[in-house]
Amino acid sequence: MEVQLLEATDDPEELICSAARNDYMEDFVGDKSFEEVMTTVEGETIEEKKETLIGHLLKQGHFGPFEHPQITFAVKGISRSCMAQITRHRHASFDVRSMRYVSFDDVDPEDVAEGELVVTPPSATDPDWIGRNQEGGAVDDETVEKREAVFRESVKRSVEEYQELLDLGMPPEDARFVLPIGTEVNMVFSVNARMLMHIADLRAAADSQWEIRDMTERVLDLAKEWCPITFEYYEENMKNRKNRIAP
C-alpha cells in the first residue's frame, strides 16, 4: 500500500479560524486581515491564537468550520474489500481504477501467487494473527502453511481463469467477476477535515479491519503535516471516541 497527498487547501487552519470567527463578529470577516480577525483570541502569537481557537472548537463540538479545508489523497494497492469499506462514507469523493476498462491480461498468474495484484491478508501467513470474529486463536505452523497454500493457489487460479475468459472473448467488465475481492485497486479521494476525523473515528479504531486501519493511519500522518494543530489535538484528545464527529 502507498498513500500520497495530491492536493490540499493552503493555510487550512487559517481558513478554519476565519470561518469560526465569522460566526461571532459584527464586522465582515472578508474585510479584515487574519491578524485582525484573531485579535480577541487568547495567545501571544498568531500560532498560539490558532491553537487556542481550534482547541476550543474541537472541545466544544463546533465542527462546522472544519468542513471548509479540503485534502486529496492518492492510494495505491488497496484491496477491493478495503475500497468497499472506505467508499461507504458520505461527504467524500472517490475515483477508483476501473476493472471494466483496465484488464489484467498480461499479469503472470505465478506472480499473483507470490503476491502481485492481490492483497495477501496477514492471517494467511502469520500463525499468531487474530482477527475480529475469528473462531479460535493462534494456529500451528502446519495449519498456517496450508492456509497460505490454499490462498495462493486460489488467487492464482482466479487470474488464470479470468485471462482464459478474456481469450474466449468475454469483455473485461464481465470476466472480472471471477477475480477475488482482494484484487488491488488504485484510488483518489477527497475529503474535508471534519469528515476525515469522522472516518478516523471509525476506521482507525481497534476493531477495524487491519487494511483499512493501516490506510487510515497513513492518511492521518499526512493530515498532521497539512493541518497540524487540528490533527494533533484530534490524536491526543479525541481519537478512538467512535462517532464523535459524525456528519
C-alpha positions as a Markdown table, in Angstrom:
| # | Residue | x | y | z |
|---|---|---|---|---|
| 1 | Met | 0.0 | 0.0 | 0.0 |
| 2 | Glu | 1.1 | 3.6 | -0.7 |
| 3 | Val | -0.6 | 6.8 | 0.2 |
| 4 | Gln | 0.3 | 10.2 | -1.2 |
| 5 | Leu | -1.1 | 13.7 | -0.7 |
| 6 | Leu | -2.1 | 15.1 | -4.1 |
| 7 | Glu | -3.6 | 18.4 | -3.3 |
| 8 | Ala | -4.8 | 20.4 | -0.3 |
| 9 | Thr | -6.1 | 23.7 | 0.8 |
| 10 | Asp | -3.4 | 26.2 | 1.6 |
| 11 | Asp | -3.4 | 27.5 | 5.2 |
| 12 | Pro | -6.2 | 25.2 | 6.3 |
| 13 | Glu | -6.1 | 26.3 | 9.9 |
| 14 | Glu | -6.3 | 30.0 | 9.0 |
| 15 | Leu | -9.4 | 29.1 | 7.0 |
| 16 | Ile | -10.9 | 27.2 | 9.9 |
| 17 | Cys | -10.2 | 30.1 | 12.3 |
| 18 | Ser | -11.6 | 32.7 | 9.9 |
| 19 | Ala | -14.8 | 30.7 | 9.3 |
| 20 | Ala | -15.2 | 30.2 | 13.1 |
| 21 | Arg | -14.6 | 33.9 | 14.0 |
| 22 | Asn | -17.1 | 34.9 | 11.3 |
| 23 | Asp | -19.9 | 33.4 | 13.4 |
| 24 | Tyr | -19.2 | 35.8 | 16.3 |
| 25 | Met | -18.0 | 39.0 | 14.6 |
| 26 | Glu | -20.1 | 42.1 | 13.8 |
| 27 | Asp | -17.7 | 43.1 | 11.1 |
| 28 | Phe | -17.4 | 41.3 | 7.8 |
| 29 | Val | -14.5 | 38.8 | 8.0 |
| 30 | Gly | -13.7 | 39.4 | 4.4 |
| 31 | Asp | -12.7 | 43.0 | 5.1 |
| 32 | Lys | -10.2 | 42.1 | 7.9 |
| 33 | Ser | -6.7 | 40.7 | 7.9 |
| 34 | Phe | -6.2 | 37.4 | 9.7 |
| 35 | Glu | -4.4 | 39.2 | 12.5 |
| 36 | Glu | -7.4 | 41.5 | 13.0 |
| 37 | Val | -9.8 | 38.6 | 12.9 |
| 38 | Met | -7.9 | 36.9 | 15.7 |
| 39 | Thr | -7.4 | 40.0 | 17.8 |
| 40 | Thr | -9.6 | 38.9 | 20.7 |
| 41 | Val | -8.4 | 35.3 | 20.8 |
| 42 | Glu | -6.1 | 34.3 | 23.7 |
| 43 | Gly | -2.4 | 33.9 | 22.8 |
| 44 | Glu | 0.8 | 35.9 | 22.4 |
| 45 | Thr | 1.5 | 34.8 | 18.8 |
| 46 | Ile | -0.8 | 34.0 | 15.9 |
| 47 | Glu | 0.1 | 30.3 | 16.2 |
| 48 | Glu | -0.9 | 30.4 | 19.9 |
| 49 | Lys | -4.1 | 32.0 | 19.0 |
| 50 | Lys | -4.9 | 29.4 | 16.4 |
| 51 | Glu | -4.1 | 26.7 | 18.9 |
| 52 | Thr | -6.5 | 28.3 | 21.4 |
| 53 | Leu | -9.3 | 28.7 | 19.0 |
| 54 | Ile | -9.0 | 25.3 | 17.3 |
| 55 | Gly | -8.8 | 23.5 | 20.6 |
| 56 | His | -11.8 | 25.3 | 21.8 |
| 57 | Leu | -13.8 | 24.5 | 18.7 |
| 58 | Leu | -13.0 | 20.8 | 18.9 |
| 59 | Lys | -13.6 | 20.6 | 22.7 |
| 60 | Gln | -17.0 | 22.3 | 22.4 |
| 61 | Gly | -18.1 | 20.3 | 19.3 |
| 62 | His | -18.2 | 23.2 | 17.0 |
| 63 | Phe | -17.2 | 21.2 | 13.9 |
| 64 | Gly | -18.7 | 23.2 | 11.1 |
| 65 | Pro | -15.5 | 25.3 | 10.4 |
| 66 | Phe | -13.6 | 22.1 | 9.8 |
| 67 | Glu | -15.7 | 21.4 | 6.7 |
| 68 | His | -14.0 | 24.1 | 4.7 |
| 69 | Pro | -10.5 | 22.8 | 4.1 |
| 70 | Gln | -10.2 | 20.0 | 1.6 |
| 71 | Ile | -7.5 | 17.5 | 1.0 |
| 72 | Thr | -7.0 | 14.9 | -1.8 |
| 73 | Phe | -5.1 | 11.6 | -1.4 |
| 74 | Ala | -3.9 | 9.0 | -4.0 |
| 75 | Val | -3.9 | 5.5 | -2.6 |
| 76 | Lys | -2.1 | 2.7 | -4.4 |
| 77 | Gly | -2.6 | -1.1 | -4.0 |
| 78 | Ile | -5.6 | -1.5 | -1.6 |
| 79 | Ser | -8.0 | -4.4 | -2.0 |
| 80 | Arg | -11.4 | -4.0 | -3.4 |
| 81 | Ser | -12.6 | -5.1 | 0.1 |
| 82 | Cys | -10.9 | -2.1 | 1.6 |
| 83 | Met | -12.2 | 0.1 | -1.2 |
| 84 | Ala | -15.8 | -1.0 | -0.5 |
| 85 | Gln | -15.4 | 0.0 | 3.2 |
| 86 | Ile | -13.9 | 3.5 | 2.6 |
| 87 | Thr | -16.4 | 4.4 | -0.2 |
| 88 | Arg | -19.3 | 3.9 | 2.2 |
| 89 | His | -18.5 | 7.2 | 3.8 |
| 90 | Arg | -20.6 | 10.2 | 2.9 |
| 91 | His | -19.2 | 13.7 | 2.1 |
| 92 | Ala | -16.1 | 12.2 | 0.5 |
| 93 | Ser | -15.4 | 12.0 | -3.3 |
| 94 | Phe | -13.8 | 8.9 | -4.9 |
| 95 | Asp | -12.3 | 7.8 | -8.2 |
| 96 | Val | -11.2 | 4.2 | -8.4 |
| 97 | Arg | -9.3 | 2.4 | -11.1 |
| 98 | Ser | -11.8 | 0.7 | -13.3 |
| 99 | Met | -11.8 | -3.0 | -13.9 |
| 100 | Arg | -14.2 | -2.5 | -16.8 |
| 101 | Tyr | -11.6 | -0.7 | -18.9 |
| 102 | Val | -8.3 | -1.8 | -17.3 |
| 103 | Ser | -7.7 | -5.5 | -17.8 |
| 104 | Phe | -5.0 | -7.7 | -16.3 |
| 105 | Asp | -4.3 | -9.9 | -19.3 |
| 106 | Asp | -0.5 | -9.5 | -19.1 |
| 107 | Val | -0.2 | -10.4 | -15.4 |
| 108 | Asp | 1.6 | -13.7 | -14.8 |
| 109 | Pro | -0.5 | -15.9 | -12.5 |
| 110 | Glu | 2.7 | -17.3 | -10.9 |
| 111 | Asp | 3.5 | -13.7 | -9.8 |
| 112 | Val | 0.0 | -13.4 | -8.4 |
| 113 | Ala | 0.6 | -16.5 | -6.3 |
| 114 | Glu | 3.7 | -14.7 | -4.9 |
| 115 | Gly | 1.8 | -11.5 | -4.0 |
| 116 | Glu | 1.3 | -9.4 | -7.1 |
| 117 | Leu | -2.1 | -7.9 | -8.0 |
| 118 | Val | -3.9 | -9.4 | -5.0 |
| 119 | Val | -3.5 | -8.2 | -1.4 |
| 120 | Thr | -2.5 | -11.0 | 0.9 |
| 121 | Pro | -4.1 | -10.8 | 4.4 |
| 122 | Pro | -1.8 | -11.3 | 7.4 |
| 123 | Ser | -3.8 | -14.3 | 8.6 |
| 124 | Ala | -2.7 | -16.2 | 5.5 |
| 125 | Thr | 0.9 | -16.2 | 6.6 |
| 126 | Asp | 1.0 | -15.4 | 10.3 |
| 127 | Pro | 0.1 | -18.2 | 12.7 |
| 128 | Asp | -0.4 | -15.8 | 15.6 |
| 129 | Trp | -2.7 | -13.4 | 13.8 |
| 130 | Ile | -6.1 | -13.0 | 15.5 |
| 131 | Gly | -8.8 | -11.2 | 13.5 |
| 132 | Arg | -12.2 | -9.9 | 14.5 |
| 133 | Asn | -14.9 | -12.6 | 14.7 |
| 134 | Gln | -12.3 | -15.3 | 14.3 |
| 135 | Glu | -13.3 | -18.7 | 15.6 |
| 136 | Gly | -10.3 | -19.9 | 17.7 |
| 137 | Gly | -7.0 | -18.3 | 18.2 |
| 138 | Ala | -3.4 | -18.8 | 17.1 |
| 139 | Val | -2.7 | -21.9 | 14.9 |
| 140 | Asp | 0.4 | -24.1 | 14.5 |
| 141 | Asp | 2.8 | -23.7 | 11.6 |
| 142 | Glu | 1.4 | -26.6 | 9.6 |
| 143 | Thr | -2.1 | -25.0 | 9.6 |
| 144 | Val | -0.8 | -21.6 | 8.5 |
| 145 | Glu | 1.2 | -23.3 | 5.8 |
| 146 | Lys | -2.0 | -24.9 | 4.5 |
| 147 | Arg | -3.8 | -21.6 | 4.7 |
| 148 | Glu | -1.2 | -19.9 | 2.6 |
| 149 | Ala | -1.1 | -22.7 | 0.1 |
| 150 | Val | -4.9 | -22.6 | -0.3 |
| 151 | Phe | -4.9 | -18.8 | -0.6 |
| 152 | Arg | -2.1 | -18.6 | -3.1 |
| 153 | Glu | -3.5 | -21.4 | -5.3 |
| 154 | Ser | -7.0 | -19.8 | -5.2 |
| 155 | Val | -5.9 | -16.3 | -6.3 |
| 156 | Lys | -3.6 | -17.8 | -9.0 |
| 157 | Arg | -6.4 | -19.9 | -10.4 |
| 158 | Ser | -8.8 | -17.0 | -10.4 |
| 159 | Val | -6.4 | -14.9 | -12.5 |
| 160 | Glu | -5.8 | -17.9 | -14.9 |
| 161 | Glu | -9.5 | -18.3 | -15.4 |
| 162 | Tyr | -10.0 | -14.6 | -15.8 |
| 163 | Gln | -7.4 | -14.5 | -18.5 |
| 164 | Glu | -8.9 | -17.6 | -20.2 |
| 165 | Leu | -12.3 | -15.9 | -20.3 |
| 166 | Leu | -10.7 | -12.8 | -21.9 |
| 167 | Asp | -9.1 | -15.2 | -24.5 |
| 168 | Leu | -12.6 | -16.6 | -25.1 |
| 169 | Gly | -13.8 | -13.1 | -26.0 |
| 170 | Met | -15.6 | -12.2 | -22.7 |
| 171 | Pro | -15.4 | -8.5 | -22.1 |
| 172 | Pro | -13.2 | -7.4 | -19.1 |
| 173 | Glu | -16.3 | -6.0 | -17.3 |
| 174 | Asp | -17.8 | -9.5 | -17.2 |
| 175 | Ala | -14.6 | -11.6 | -16.9 |
| 176 | Arg | -13.7 | -9.6 | -13.7 |
| 177 | Phe | -16.5 | -11.4 | -11.8 |
| 178 | Val | -14.1 | -14.3 | -11.2 |
| 179 | Leu | -11.4 | -12.1 | -9.6 |
| 180 | Pro | -11.1 | -12.2 | -5.8 |
| 181 | Ile | -12.2 | -9.3 | -3.6 |
| 182 | Gly | -8.6 | -8.9 | -2.6 |
| 183 | Thr | -7.7 | -7.7 | -6.1 |
| 184 | Glu | -5.7 | -4.5 | -5.9 |
| 185 | Val | -7.1 | -1.1 | -7.0 |
| 186 | Asn | -5.8 | 2.4 | -7.0 |
| 187 | Met | -7.9 | 5.2 | -5.7 |
| 188 | Val | -8.1 | 9.0 | -5.5 |
| 189 | Phe | -10.3 | 10.5 | -2.8 |
| 190 | Ser | -11.0 | 14.0 | -1.5 |
| 191 | Val | -12.4 | 14.9 | 1.9 |
| 192 | Asn | -12.8 | 17.8 | 4.2 |
| 193 | Ala | -11.0 | 18.0 | 7.6 |
| 194 | Arg | -14.2 | 17.2 | 9.6 |
| 195 | Met | -15.1 | 14.2 | 7.5 |
| 196 | Leu | -11.5 | 12.9 | 7.7 |
| 197 | Met | -11.8 | 12.9 | 11.5 |
| 198 | His | -15.1 | 11.1 | 11.3 |
| 199 | Ile | -13.5 | 8.5 | 9.0 |
| 200 | Ala | -10.7 | 8.1 | 11.5 |
| 201 | Asp | -13.2 | 7.7 | 14.4 |
| 202 | Leu | -14.5 | 4.6 | 12.6 |
| 203 | Arg | -11.6 | 3.3 | 10.5 |
| 204 | Ala | -8.6 | 3.8 | 12.8 |
| 205 | Ala | -10.4 | 2.1 | 15.7 |
| 206 | Ala | -9.0 | -1.1 | 17.2 |
| 207 | Asp | -11.9 | -3.1 | 15.9 |
| 208 | Ser | -11.5 | -2.0 | 12.3 |
| 209 | Gln | -10.1 | -4.5 | 9.7 |
| 210 | Trp | -6.3 | -4.3 | 9.5 |
| 211 | Glu | -6.0 | -3.0 | 6.0 |
| 212 | Ile | -8.4 | 0.0 | 6.3 |
| 213 | Arg | -6.9 | 0.8 | 9.7 |
| 214 | Asp | -3.4 | 0.9 | 8.1 |
| 215 | Met | -4.6 | 3.1 | 5.3 |
| 216 | Thr | -6.3 | 5.5 | 7.7 |
| 217 | Glu | -3.3 | 5.8 | 9.9 |
| 218 | Arg | -1.2 | 6.7 | 6.8 |
| 219 | Val | -3.8 | 9.3 | 5.8 |
| 220 | Leu | -3.7 | 10.7 | 9.3 |
| 221 | Asp | 0.1 | 11.0 | 9.2 |
| 222 | Leu | -0.2 | 13.2 | 6.1 |
| 223 | Ala | -3.1 | 15.1 | 7.6 |
| 224 | Lys | -1.0 | 16.0 | 10.6 |
| 225 | Glu | 1.6 | 17.6 | 8.3 |
| 226 | Trp | -1.1 | 19.5 | 6.4 |
| 227 | Cys | -3.3 | 20.6 | 9.4 |
| 228 | Pro | -1.0 | 20.1 | 12.4 |
| 229 | Ile | -2.9 | 21.8 | 15.2 |
| 230 | Thr | -6.2 | 20.2 | 14.3 |
| 231 | Phe | -4.9 | 16.6 | 13.9 |
| 232 | Glu | -2.5 | 16.7 | 16.8 |
| 233 | Tyr | -5.4 | 17.8 | 19.0 |
| 234 | Tyr | -7.6 | 15.0 | 17.5 |
| 235 | Glu | -4.8 | 12.4 | 18.1 |
| 236 | Glu | -4.3 | 13.4 | 21.7 |
| 237 | Asn | -7.8 | 14.1 | 22.8 |
| 238 | Met | -10.4 | 12.6 | 20.5 |
| 239 | Lys | -9.2 | 9.6 | 18.6 |
| 240 | Asn | -11.0 | 6.3 | 19.3 |
| 241 | Arg | -14.1 | 8.0 | 20.6 |
| 242 | Lys | -16.3 | 6.5 | 18.0 |
| 243 | Asn | -18.9 | 8.6 | 16.0 |
| 244 | Arg | -18.0 | 11.8 | 17.9 |
| 245 | Ile | -17.7 | 13.9 | 14.8 |
| 246 | Ala | -20.4 | 12.1 | 12.8 |
| 247 | Pro | -21.6 | 14.4 | 10.0 |
